[in-house]
Amino acid sequence: MTEAEAIKSIRQHLEGLFPKVCPKCQRKYATLREYQLVTKNVGSPMSYDAEMGRWHPLKPVGAVSLANCPCGTTLALTSEGMPLFKLWRLLNWARLETRRQGISQQELLTQVREKLRQEILAGP
């Protein structure tokens, strides 16, 4: 799997999470692009399975990326519902990529989140 394939796979999953509604202010994010335009990222994304060294989990804990709605509520985008084979491919790619670059999982996920954000905001 290449970085471009990983980003495409993650984007497809995330786009399927919309529309999304803030539970506090009821703001509706119709698309992933709108979400990226309006929210502010919080901290680093986290893959709990990768942090535990679980590369083929049968019951994944998953991954999460947090962002704040303008009202201040923290919203989450997660890997919940992603097919296991897709998750396993992404975890394997991340394991190999962190070794290749000599960086942590959180550093890699932060890079991927920023590249994904740039791609989403650049295109229709």
C-alpha positions in Angstrom: 0.0 0.0 0.0 1.3 3.5 -0.9 0.7 6.7 1.1 -1.8 7.8 -1.7 -3.7 4.5 -1.4 -3.8 4.8 2.5 -5.1 8.4 2.2 -7.7 7.4 -0.3 -8.9 4.5 1.9 -9.1 6.7 5.0 -10.9 9.4 3.0 -13.5 6.9 1.7 -14.2 5.7 5.2 -14.4 9.2 6.7 -16.7 10.5 3.9 -19.1 7.7 4.9 -19.4 9.2 8.4 -21.4 12.3 7.1 -23.7 14.0 7.6 -22.6 14.6 11.2 -24.3 16.8 13.8 -22.8 18.5 16.8 -24.7 17.2 19.8 -24.5 20.6 21.6 -25.3 23.3 19.0 -26.9 21.0 16.4 -24.7 22.4 13.6 -25.0 19.9 10.7 -21.8 19.1 8.8 -23.2 17.7 5.5 -19.8 16.7 4.2 -16.2 15.9 5.3 -15.1 19.0 3.4 -17.5 21.2 5.3 -16.3 19.6 8.6 -12.7 20.3 7.6 -13.5 23.9 6.7 -15.3 24.7 10.0 -13.7 22.6 12.8 -10.3 23.0 14.4 -8.2 19.9 14.9 -7.4 19.0 18.6 -4.2 17.1 19.5 -2.8 14.2 17.5 -4.9 11.4 15.9 -4.5 8.1 17.7 -4.6 4.5 16.6 -5.0 2.5 19.8 -4.4 -0.8 18.1 -1.1 0.4 16.7 0.0 1.9 20.0 -0.6 -1.6 21.6 1.2 -3.3 18.7 -1.9 -5.1 17.6 -1.6 -5.2 13.8 -4.4 -7.7 13.0 -6.9 -7.2 15.8 -10.1 -9.3 15.6 -11.9 -6.8 17.9 -10.1 -3.5 17.1 -10.1 -0.6 19.6 -9.8 1.7 16.6 -8.4 5.1 15.7 -9.7 8.5 16.5 -9.1 12.1 15.3 -10.6 14.9 17.4 -11.7 18.4 16.3 -13.6 21.3 18.0 -16.9 22.6 16.6 -17.1 26.5 16.8 -19.4 26.1 19.8 -16.5 24.4 21.7 -17.7 20.8 21.6 -15.1 18.2 20.7 -16.2 15.9 17.9 -14.6 12.6 16.9 -14.0 10.9 13.6 -13.2 7.2 14.1 -12.4 4.0 12.3 -15.5 2.4 13.8 -17.3 0.4 11.1 -14.3 0.1 8.8 -14.0 -3.5 7.4 -11.3 -5.5 9.2 -9.3 -6.2 6.0 -9.1 -2.5 5.3 -8.1 -1.7 8.8 -5.4 -4.4 8.8 -4.0 -3.1 5.5 -3.8 0.4 7.0 -2.2 -0.8 10.2 0.4 -2.7 8.3 1.1 0.3 6.1 1.5 2.5 9.2 3.8 0.0 10.9 6.1 -0.2 7.8 5.9 3.6 7.2 6.9 4.5 10.8 9.9 2.2 10.6 10.9 3.6 7.2 10.6 7.3 8.3 11.8 6.6 11.9 8.8 8.4 13.4 6.1 7.5 15.9 2.5 6.4 15.0 1.2 9.7 16.3 3.6 11.6 14.1 2.6 9.6 11.0 -1.1 10.0 11.7 -0.7 13.7 12.2 1.1 13.9 8.8 -1.7 11.8 7.2 -4.4 14.0 8.7 -2.8 17.1 7.4 -2.3 15.7 3.9 -5.8 14.5 3.9 -7.1 17.9 5.0 -5.1 19.6 2.3 -6.5 17.2 -0.3 -10.1 17.7 0.8 -9.8 21.5 0.9 -8.0 21.7 -2.5 -10.6 19.8 -4.5 -14.4 19.7 -5.0 
